[in-house]
Amino acid sequence: MSVGETDRPLVAVLDYGIGNLRSAQKALERVGADARLTADAAVVADAAGVVLPGVGAFGRCMAALHRTGLADVAVAAAGSGRPFLGICVGMQLLYDGSEEDPGVEGLGVLSGLVRRLPPGPKHPQMQWNRLREVAPHPLLADLPPDPWMYFVHSFAPDDPGHAIATCHYSGSVVAAVAHGPVVATQFHPEKSGANGLALLANFARCCQRTVAA
């Protein structure tokens, strides 16, 4: 599951003061990455990979990114060709905007909007749910079929064009996306037990290959 002790890739976890960002950092450390929680643009620029976690409301997270100066840093990192991982609201922030906070612009790394989950079941989806892989991707390599992951969200992207995995919640919901080196998960891998750690190890390996190249 671990990337090993040699050549541990430096992974910058963007610290913009929202939620328990340290849990993502600790999980990445556990799988062998040199993960650092940072708001320093120079550290982010030197990192082999970058992670944008997020919890809470879309608008509040975007405001915090701008306040800390990390909005532009995140966009630059996502366009740098290095592995970039968005987690939960961090995934939503990559899009143009969200129904949760109309008028608040997202980072625009991925096209489309984030919309409320289909009506029917309770909101938020706060539960374990199975992933359905819809496109092979290194992020999902060697995971068991239909792995269980932990979700906490009321919104998800409306465009399945970049989806590599979905889940079922009163219909098909985009659960993981990939566009070049940019990947993102609507679930929390750091809270998803062995399956989540395996996914983070896959991301760390992508970062390690970037260093080796």
Secondary structure, 3 states (H helix, E strand, C coil): CCCCCCCCCEEEEECCCCCCCHHHHHHHHHCCCEEEEECCHHHHHHCCEEEECCCCCHHHHHHHHHHCCHHHHHHHHHCCCCCEEEECHHHHCCCCEECCCCCCECCCCCCCEEEECCCCCCCCEEEEEECEECCCCHHHCCCCCCCEEEEEECEEECCHHHEEEEEECCCEEEEEEEECCEEEECCCHHHCHHHHHHHHHHHHHHHHHHHHC
